[in-house]
Amino acid sequence: MTKWQCSVCGYIYDGDEAPEKCPKCGAPKDKFVKLDDQAADLVGRSRFSNNLHMELLTLMEKAKEISDKGIKDALDPNCVSLFKSSLAAAIDIQQKVKAELKAHMNKGKWG
């Protein structure tokens, strides 16, 4: 599918033709530029990668919930240590993912 970018706000629109007006800023159709194949591919890849990052954030949230339950259960010191370690790792991964997503947005790779 063809990708169009609003030259006013950067919004990416997928469609055979540019929209009559930008859904984000309201700019008219003539403010849209058709992305070339290389740029359109990069948008697609960025969307894919960003979706993977969001999925990882969700999984780490689940890992934090499981770790919290294990810490509260406190079966024995080794179990608590493992759950504390997994909690810290999940928090660390979430922070790294958030930083990466922010970097993508700053580079215009959100799509």
C-alpha positions in Angstrom: 0.0 0.0 0.0 1.2 3.5 -0.8 2.4 5.7 2.1 1.9 9.4 2.1 3.5 11.9 4.5 2.0 15.2 5.5 4.7 17.9 4.9 3.2 20.0 7.7 3.1 17.6 10.7 4.8 14.4 9.5 1.7 12.2 9.8 2.0 9.0 7.7 -1.1 7.9 5.9 -1.5 4.5 4.2 -3.8 4.5 1.1 -3.9 4.5 -2.7 -4.3 8.3 -2.6 -3.5 10.9 0.0 -6.5 11.8 2.2 -8.5 15.0 1.5 -7.1 16.5 4.7 -4.6 15.4 7.3 -6.2 13.4 10.1 -3.7 14.9 12.5 -3.4 18.6 11.6 -6.0 19.2 9.0 -3.6 20.2 6.2 -5.1 19.8 2.7 -4.4 16.9 0.4 -1.8 18.9 -1.6 0.5 19.0 1.5 1.0 15.2 1.3 4.1 13.7 -0.4 4.2 10.2 -1.7 7.0 8.3 0.0 9.4 6.4 -2.2 9.8 2.6 -1.8 12.8 2.9 0.4 11.2 5.4 2.8 7.9 3.4 2.8 9.9 0.2 3.6 11.6 2.0 6.5 8.2 3.1 7.9 7.0 -0.5 7.7 10.1 -1.9 9.4 9.9 0.8 12.1 6.3 -0.1 12.8 7.2 -3.7 13.1 10.1 -3.0 15.4 8.1 -0.6 17.5 5.3 -3.2 17.9 7.9 -5.7 19.1 9.1 -3.2 21.6 5.6 -2.7 22.9 5.0 -6.4 23.1 8.2 -6.7 25.1 7.0 -4.0 27.5 3.8 -6.0 28.1 5.7 -9.2 28.7 8.0 -7.4 31.2 5.0 -6.1 33.0 3.8 -9.7 33.4 7.2 -10.7 34.6 7.1 -8.0 37.2 3.7 -9.3 38.4 4.9 -12.8 38.6 8.1 -11.7 40.5 6.0 -9.7 43.0 3.9 -12.8 43.7 7.0 -14.9 44.2 8.5 -12.3 46.5 5.3 -12.1 48.6 5.1 -15.9 48.7 8.6 -16.1 50.2 8.9 -19.9 50.0 12.6 -19.8 50.8 15.5 -17.3 50.4 16.7 -18.8 47.1 13.2 -18.3 45.6 13.0 -14.8 46.9 16.4 -14.0 45.5 15.5 -15.3 42.1 12.2 -13.4 42.0 14.0 -10.2 43.1 16.5 -10.6 40.4 13.8 -11.2 37.8 12.0 -8.1 39.0 15.1 -6.0 38.6 15.8 -7.4 35.2 12.2 -6.7 34.0 12.4 -3.1 35.2 15.8 -2.7 33.5 14.5 -4.0 30.2 11.4 -1.8 30.4 13.5 1.3 30.9 15.7 0.3 28.0 12.7 -0.3 25.7 11.2 3.1 26.7 14.6 4.8 25.9 14.7 3.0 22.5 11.2 4.0 21.6 11.9 7.6 22.6 15.0 7.5 20.3 12.8 6.2 17.5 10.3 9.0 18.0 13.1 11.6 18.0 14.4 10.2 14.7 10.9 10.1 13.2 10.9 6.3 13.1 7.5 5.9 14.8 5.6 5.6 11.5 
